[in-house]
Amino acid sequence: MNKADTVVEWVDARERLPRSGTPVAAATTGRYPDGEEFWLVLPMYFTTLHFAEDGTEHHDCFVDSDRVVRLPRGRPCAEPVTHWAALPPLPGTAVRQVLGDAVGPALRQADLRD
C-alpha cells in the first residue's frame, strides 16, 4: 500500500466559508451530556440553505451525515464549527466524489495502484 500523505489547511469558520455543497472536515466543539467538553473533527458538507426535518430554515451552515446542523463559530449554536478543511481527493484521483456506475472502475483502478 502506498503511503498517502496530505497537508491539511484549516480555515477559521469566522473568516471564510466553503462554497455551498462542498464536503469538508469540520472541527466542532461542545459539551457532552455528562458535562465533558469536546473538540473533534467530523465529515460534513456546507450549504447556504438547509431545511431541517422540522422545517426550520438554516443559512450558511454545516450539516453532518445524521442531518445535524452546526453553525460557524460566533453564531448561536450548541456545537459550533470552529474550523473547516477541504477533504483530500480519493486515492489515485483528483476528485472527492465518485457516483453511480463510475464507482466500480474507480475502486478497481485504486486497487491496482501499489
Phi, psi and omega in degrees: 000135177287147173282126183247095178266149176212151176259130180257127175255109179276134180246130177294123184294345176279339186264325183202145179243153178287171175290151180300134180091356183284126172283137184220164164266125183240130176270120182237150181231154180179205183219129176291162180304332180280358177101349181288132178282152176220158171215114186215166182255132179229147172284133180214176168232154180258142177216148178278342179211126180220133174255118179290166181301332179274004178092354179297134180265127179241140178244144178046070185224163175254138182232131179266182185292341175268009182066023174283130181264131176232141183257157176299146178308140182105345176250150183300118182193137180291331181226072184290154173274122180272321183214160175219157178217144175295141176288148177289162177291159176298151182306131177075011181227177174248012184241162181254357184208134173229133184236155169063223185297341181281347183295310181305307179299322179295318178295317179298318180296319179294323179293331181282343181275119180262000000 
